[in-house]
Amino acid sequence: MGVKKALSSVYRVLKLTRKSDRAEFMLYLKLVLLGAGIVGAIGFVIYFLASEVMLVYGIPATPSGTP
């Protein structure tokens, strides 16, 4: 794809866009924050379970020689 064709495509897309109103923006903000919270919760659960497994099997959480 040439540069001229790519810029033309970008221009066509930008012509179709519009600014969202406050209600739509707040909806998207809530959805993004909910998604980030879910991803963070999943990460926390994985980290917690991994640390519990290491505790049960006596595996040190940090490599030897580090504080």
KARARA-V122293 format. One line per field, one symbol per residue. phi: phi as a letter, one per 40 degrees, with the letter a starting at -180 (. if undefined). psi: psi as a letter, one per 40 degrees, with the letter a starting at -180 (. if undefined). A space follows every 50 residues. Layout:
BEGIN
phi->???
psi->???
END
This chain:
BEGIN
phi->.ccccccccccccccccacccccccccccccccccccccccccccccccc cccccccgcccbccgbc
psi->hidddddddddddddeiihiiddddddddddddddddddddddddddddd ddddddefhidiiiei.
END
